[in-house]
């Protein structure tokens, strides 16, 4: 499937899915499934031209069917992007679970980088990304990607590691071939040597990360929000800031829907959703709206938490944040947990 062909087929997929969602006919479903097989096979064979790995093909098919079942056109996301996201995630799970042959951690991370580049390109481009596109995005030679993505299905000695190299030099970043050389050298160290080296590098990495997060993530506006969130002891002190943090839930309260919404939102900002819990009974708020108090807990880096709060501040007024409690991790200075107490609203006049 070429890039040019993809460009013309993407709108066809959107139209077919919309027709299927509207009429649910068997004819519409057949069209959607046929286009889905082409999309699934494309991603399954993307990293190994001319070959379709059976397990990846099945994973891609599963991801496509999952997308078709869960897709909601009202979210403003095209089906082709949502389906690509689901397919890539299923492929990612298969690659992570492969244990036929042992795969070094650095190579698993490399596979993840390739999949991340694929997913990012699938959102930005009007057509499906080619292997050339992904190579340019991930800064890895095409042949290197093909070799790396075989890891787990063939012995390591059959993988041409020398083909895995950077396409270009990047400022303050080591070429991937040099990283591989270092990683292979580390693998030959004794367990005690590895542990000692790991402790040193981890402490340095965490310190650099904490400093970088403080400097780059905390802009003047974000820093103001974080100080208020951390120092607030009186709920009234938080009123002005909290009243601007809002998100949209136009229909009646549904615990699973809201939990799924926050799971997607967490992934988008690189956070882990720990809990979504109703902490009170629904109350009438005016003539039209019903209010339900929730406790939502996230875990992640400063940048993700702050971006999430900024996102809530700029969305529709259906959920209001009443209080944010911040807890720092003692082991990782730049990592925090945030407990967000909110009131979610739904309009009684809007039917399910």
Helices and strands as residue ranges (DSSP letters): H 3-23, H 26-45, H 54-70, G 73-75, H 79-97, H 105-124, H 131-138, H 142-148, G 156-158, G 161-163, H 176-187, H 191-217, H 220-231, G 235-238, H 239-242, E 246-247, H 255-268, E 272-278, E 283-285, E 289-301, H 302-313, E 319-328, E 335-347
